[in-house]
Every structure is written in C-alpha cells, then in structure tokens.
Amino acid sequence: MTDTKTTLLEAEEKMEEAVMYLEEALAHIRAGKANVKILDGIRVDSYGSMVPLNNVASINTPDARTIAIKPWDKSMFRVIEKAILDSEVGITPDNNGEMIRLAIPPLTEERRKQLAKQCGKESEQAKVSVRNARRETIDKLKKSVKEGLSEDLEKDAEADLQKMHDKFIAKIESLLAAKEKEIMTV
C-alpha cells in the first residue's frame, strides 16, 4: 500500500524541480541589462579540454550595460572571443588587450516581444511538467485505492495535491510576470 504523504512529497519535489528549471531558463534570457548568467553556457578550449568560461576568466558587470571578462591567461583572449562569437549570445566582444568587454545593446521593441514570447514558452513547459507530476500522482493514488487505501484518504490526498499544483502554477505565473516586466522595461 502506498503512503499518501510520501506520494505527495514526491509530487512536490517534481513540481519544485520544474520551477527551478524555469528560474534557470529565465535567468539565461537577456533582458537588455548586463547579466553574467547569459555566458553560463559558453565553453572554451583550455589546454585540450572544454571548460566553462568562468573557469578561465573572471566575469563581472562594471555597469548595467557592460560585461567585463578578464582572462587569467593572456593566451586565452582569442579562444574566448571565438567562443563568444560562436555562441548564441549575439554580442560582438571588444578586446582592448587587458580585458574583453561585451556591450549589451538596448533591445528593440520587436526583440522585446520575441524575448517575452520565449519566456512564455519556457513557462508553459514548466506548467506542463507540474501538470504531468499531478497526473502521475493521481494515477498512483488511484492504484493505491485498488491496493487497499481508503477512498476518503485518496480524495483528501487529491485535494492536497490540487492545492500544491495551484501553488506551483501561481509561482510560475509570478516568475513569468516578473521576467516580462523586466524585459519590457526600457
């Protein structure tokens, strides 16, 4: 017989993972402001192995529109520039011999709408994951009724599950609204 508390905890864990995935995905979408997270996916060739950019250079944001990359090894300048150009960041690096600067251009209205749409798709994906976790848990609860769980306990667990689902959907909606506001703010 399945324990309803354990089943609900498993569902909550899956829903929490969906929200964490969304937070990570939204952090990688640039909103016209300098954010070092947009460089997280970039890997560079360092002494024969591909490593994340932040393993070969210090990365910071001196102001709201600039990302500064200071390689620890001078021989890495060309490799880092090439990795940035080949990535999906869409910004041309500016090398002054001491550091590489990425000037974040202001977003056009059209680009803002595209980014907002992309955020919407990411949030929809997270909502689908939350709904799938709910559906799987309901199926588990229905099976456990056949294994001897009382229908009252099953109904109570389903009600708790629905409340949990609603809470996570609301969290996803608020993350999306905050990101859209950040993108649309000029």
N, C-alpha and C positions, 0 to 999 in steps of 0.2 A: 504494500500500500504506500502511496506517495504522501509525503508530508507537505501540506499546503504552504507552510512557511518557507521551506526550502525551495519549493517551486516558484513562489513569488519572489524570493531573493534572487534566484537565477534570472528571472524575467527582468527584475530591476537592474541587475548587472548588465544585461544585454542592452537595455534602454539607455543606461548611463554611457555605455561604450559608443552608442550611436550619437549621443550628444557630444561626447569628447571628440569623436571623428569630425563632427560638424564644426566645432570650435577650431580644430586644427586646419580644416579645409578653408574656413573663412579667414583665418589669420594669413594664409598664403595668397589671398586675393588682394592686390594692392588697391588702395583707395585714394591715391593722389598724395598720400603722406609717406615719408620715408619709414620703412619698417624692415628691419633686418631679416624677418621671417621669410620674406619673398626670395631670399637667397638660400634657404634651407635645402632645397632640392638639388642645388648645384654641387657636382663632384668634380674634383680636379685630379690630374695625374701627378702624384708626388712620389718620386723615386720608385716608379714602377707599379704603384697601386693607386686605385681610385679612392680618394678620401673626401669627406665633406669640406667645403670651402672654409668653414670656421676652424678646421684643424690645421690650416697652413697660414692663416692670417687673422688679425684682429679686425672685427667689423663693428662699426658704431655709426650713430646718426648725429653728426655735429649740429644739424638744424633740421627743420621739418621737411625740407625738400632735397636733402642730400644723404647718401650713404657713403661712408668712407671705409675703404678696405686697405689695410696696411699689412702686406705680406711679411712674414718673419724672415724669409729667404729672398734676396733680390732676384734670384733666377726664376722665381715663380710668377713674375709680372705678366709675361706673355701667356703662360698657361692659364692664369686666372682670367685675363682678358678674353682669351679664346673661349673658355668655358662659359663666361657670361654672355658672349655674343651667340654662342650655340644654344643657349638655354631659351626658355620661353618667357624670360623676364621682359624682353622687349626694350631694353635700355642700352645705349651705347656707352661703354666705360670711357672715362677720361683719365689718362695716365700722365702724372707730372714727374715721374721718376722716384718720388718718395711714397706716394700712395695712389690708389685708384679711386676715383670719385664716380658715383652714379648720381646724376641729377635727375630727380623724379619730376617728369613734366606734369603740368596741370592737366587734368582729364577733360576731354571734350564732353559735351552733353551726350553725344551718341555713345561714347565709350563708357560713360557712367551708366547708361541704360543697359549696355551689354554686361557690365560687371554685376549690376543688380539682378539681371536675368540669370547669370551664372550662380549667384548666391541663392537665388530661388531654387535652382535645380539641385544644388547641394543640400539645401534644407529639405526639399522634397524627398531626396534619397534617405536622409536621416529619419524623416517621418515614416517612410516605408519600412525601415529597419525596426522602428519602435512598434509599428503595427504588426509586423511579422513576429516579433517577440511576444506580443499579446496573443496572436492567433495560436502560436505554438504552445503557449502556456495554457490556453483554454482547451486545446486538444489534449494536453497532458492531464488536466483536471477531469475532463470527460472520461478519459481512460481509467483514472483512479476511482471514479464512481463505480465503474464496472468491476474494479478490484476490491470494492468494499467501503469506499469513502462515502459518508452520508451526503445526500443531495443538499442539505442545508449548509454543510461546510463548503461544499463545492460552490454554491451560489454566493456565499459570503466571500470566498476567495476570488470569485469572478468580479464581484463588486469592488473589492480592494484593488484588483488588477486594473479595472477600468479607471479608478481614481489615479492610480500610478501612471497609466497611459496618458490621461488628460494632463497630468502634471508635466510629463516629459514633452508632450506636444506643445504645451504653453511655453516651456523653456526654449524649445526650438524656435517657436514664433518670435520670442523676445530677442533671441540671438540674431535672427534674420532681420528684424526691425532695426536693431542697433547697427548692424553692418550696413544696411541700406541707407540709414540716416548718415552714417559716416561717409559712404560713397557719394551721396547726393549733395552733401555739404560742400559748397565751393570755397 
